[in-house]
Amino acid sequence: MFEFSNKAKRFSWILMAIGAVALVMNFMTNDAAHGDADGHGTEMHAEAAHGSDHGAHAEEAHDGHGEEAHAESHGEHGEAAHTESNDEHTAMQAEAGHGHAEEHAHHSPAANKPWSRLFHNSFFFMAIALGSLFFLAIQYAAQAGWSVTSLRIMEAIATFLPIPLIVMIIIAGLGVGHVHHMWHWMAEGITEEGSATYDSIIAGKAAYLNGPFFMARLVAYLIVWVLFARILRSLSRRADEASSTDEKWAVWRKSRNMSAIFLVIFAVTSSTMAWDLIMSLDPHWFSTLFGWYTFAGMFVSAVTVITLVAIYLKMNGYLPELNQNHLHDLGKFMFAFSVFWTYLWFSQYMLIWYSNIPEEVTYYMARFEEYSGPFLTMLVLNFIFPVLVMMSRDSKRNQYFVIVAGAAILLGHWLDHFVMIMPGSVGTEWSIGWIDFGICALYAGAFIQVVFRSLEKLPLLHKNHPMLAESKLHHI
Amino acid sequence: MDTTNTQTEAQEAHVEKPVREIPMVRALFDDDDVLLKSVAAIREKGYKIQEVFTPFPVHGLDHALGLKGTRIAIAAFMYGLLGLSTAIAMTYYMMIIDWPMNIGGKPSMSWGENMPAFVPIMFELTVFFAAHLMVWTFFIRNGLYPGRKAMNPDPRTTDDMFMMEVEVLGEREDLEGLLKETGAVELQ
């Protein structure tokens, strides 16, 4: 049985304490530094709430931030578009620029920053837990034998799922309630023709992107995913109590069936979840590959965390059955899915780069020009570094190499999620600092608390898994 | 049964009997697990195993025989780099120097700015060079060329038998006894 050591407890409490300070500072300092912008935003927002003041509101928008934003976005669009002059194009640009100006004026993007920081870290940790649940289900559905020694780690990580998911649902709910404006499509009047904030593109998507349906989807994800995480966990507990061979096979078969059902649901929800939570932050832009791209990042982060927890357990003398061969296989997954992530990232990027259509390239223009630091860093950390470090067999079997590569992959995907979320929610007002890492520490501390407590509850190794012997003898 | 025998005879006709220079015992096994255990026992006694013939790759046999790890991975990495360089040189010459191309409506005429368009070529040539040159390296290092005579001393090792060739040290009877003890079904 695993024991959550006092050292680890202390460490996680320290992380959470730092994180709590960061979380408080996150919401406090933003108000102080951008008090004007925020106040302005709220004021405007209050005005907008009164339907009769629309004219005044629009005027003010053009006087204030609007002017600046208009010029800025116009220039951006000019650059993005083809240089050849085309009447239709010019008209489109002007329209787009206009829409942009109002968006900027209506609410200051800087006011979204504290929410975006919290959201970014919530999504990252949700992705780790969800990816782990997916990997667990895959083991059963594929009837994999080698992984039996690491199943309990996957189960334990999946128990963290509800916390970040609930935080995200709260953030989304506050967005729908107009407390912040991370999701531009939630702005008031945006789908009403004739309104000052009317946006015909977003209006066309209103059947899917609307407050009630959005919230219903998020709550449905929470219920379904957590339900399956609990089912698999309780079946795993029941498997340990099985007394006869028939019973242990029956429990295993049920786990496999439940996993298969979950995987079908996950195939759909992992994509829609990515559209809802992240892609809709850039509501004009869309990519058919986005769900898989998000999934790839989620999965490689999850496999990395599973591997790191396994190494931690081994370093503390637990789970002797999980040997170099299992770590080698987990390392292969880290390597392979880093490449897979890059493949999807590039597939999405190259098509958009090649076709060079203004409404598509704006997504990458923002990332290359305004977020080039984190954007290029994460490409190196997520692709070049793991590929070179994890390529050889010997390095996958050396836990120190795996730890270094794993740290790079986690930092890389943390930055990747940052670059996925921030341009759509805070635009050019981004910064990355100790508060971002502090909130990450808060989650890391909570993650250690929840996951290690779950690990304590059941033995680290399945007693009656039908493929236990196969896993113990696993040799590559 | 009949077909197997004819096959065996047909194969036997092609087999070139190698000249025995070192005194050797050939032991046949009918199970790969028994073979693995026997290999370990024989090596423990200080005997030198010359060669093992198996009908399929036996997992863990190279480790049990104490063979040096293959260096083909290093070769493959080098070949991959060679393929990558070839792709870069090729696209640079063809698409930028020899016949400058306007790629995707972006007439930058520079390799760096058009790089995304060349990535599939870079990827494919890296894989092509690594895979093909690795196969040729394997053939050359193993002396496998078209028309090469089989070195296999007993065609049954291509069917359902495993054969171990052990160099005799000291008394032949001791070695034979040890082999029998560890599960050999036939000695030659």
Interface residues (C-beta under 8 A of the other chain):
Chain A: H82 F346 Y349 M350 W353 Y354 S355 N356 M391 S392 R393 H475
Chain B: H59 G60 A73 F77 I103 G104 G105 K106 P116 A117 V119
